[in-house]
């Protein structure tokens, strides 16, 4: 499989990922992608008969607590730490809409 990977294949994958790839990088990526696909191909040869599927490699249990409203941080301390705060509110830069001011 790795030898069958062409530069056109690399360019197609790059286009799907919306990446610009130079000619020099395409050849390097062809070799790297071929190596990854070779490893995946080898994984397909592993005998997994009798192996239970699992979601995590370690046994873990979620620790849940009641969802009760509470003040997580002292508002006065938070306001003191904020670079621009007044009256219990923190002013932050606008991230939506036009303009750059708050």
C-alpha positions in Angstrom: 0.0 0.0 0.0 2.6 2.6 0.9 4.3 2.3 -2.5 0.9 2.9 -4.2 0.5 6.3 -2.6 1.0 9.0 -5.2 1.7 12.7 -5.0 -1.8 13.3 -6.3 -3.2 11.3 -3.3 -1.2 13.6 -1.0 -2.5 16.7 -2.8 -6.1 15.3 -2.6 -5.8 14.8 1.2 -4.2 18.2 1.6 -7.1 19.8 -0.4 -9.6 18.0 1.8 -7.8 19.3 4.9 -7.6 22.8 3.2 -3.8 22.8 3.4 -1.5 24.4 0.9 1.4 22.0 0.1 4.5 22.8 -1.9 6.1 20.2 -4.3 8.9 19.5 -1.8 6.5 19.1 1.1 4.2 16.9 -1.0 7.0 14.3 -1.5 8.0 14.4 2.2 4.3 14.0 3.2 3.9 11.2 0.7 6.6 9.2 2.5 5.2 10.1 6.0 1.6 9.3 5.0 2.7 6.0 3.4 4.4 5.1 6.7 1.3 5.8 8.7 -0.9 3.8 6.4 1.7 1.0 6.6 1.2 1.0 10.4 -2.5 1.0 10.1 -2.3 -1.9 7.6 -0.2 -3.8 10.2 -2.8 -3.2 12.9 -5.3 -5.0 10.7 -3.2 -8.1 11.0 -3.4 -8.2 14.8 -5.5 -11.1 16.2 -8.1 -9.5 18.4 -10.3 -12.5 18.8 -11.7 -12.6 22.4 -10.6 -9.0 23.2 -13.4 -7.0 24.7 -14.0 -3.6 23.2 -13.4 -0.7 25.5 -13.9 3.0 25.6 -10.9 3.8 27.8 -7.6 2.1 28.6 -8.1 2.5 32.3 -11.0 1.7 34.5 -12.5 5.0 35.6 -15.7 6.0 37.2 -17.3 9.5 37.0 -17.6 11.1 40.4 -20.8 13.1 40.4 -22.1 15.5 43.0 -25.4 17.3 43.3 -25.7 20.3 41.0 -26.3 23.1 43.6 -25.9 26.8 42.8 -23.0 28.4 44.8 -20.5 31.1 44.5 -17.3 29.6 43.1 -15.1 32.6 43.6 -15.4 35.7 45.7 -16.8 38.3 43.3 -14.7 41.1 44.9 -11.5 39.2 44.4 -12.4 38.4 40.7 -13.2 42.1 40.1 -9.9 43.1 41.7 -8.0 40.7 39.4 -9.8 41.7 36.2 -8.0 44.4 34.1 -11.3 46.3 33.4 -14.1 45.8 35.9 -16.8 47.9 37.4 -19.9 47.2 39.5 -19.5 43.5 39.5 -19.0 43.2 35.8 -15.9 42.5 33.8 -15.4 44.3 30.5 -13.9 42.2 27.7 -13.0 42.9 24.1 -15.9 42.5 21.6 -15.5 39.2 19.7 -18.7 39.3 17.6 -20.0 41.9 15.3 -18.2 44.9 13.8 -15.8 47.2 15.6 -13.0 46.5 18.0 -14.1 48.4 21.1 -16.1 47.2 24.0 
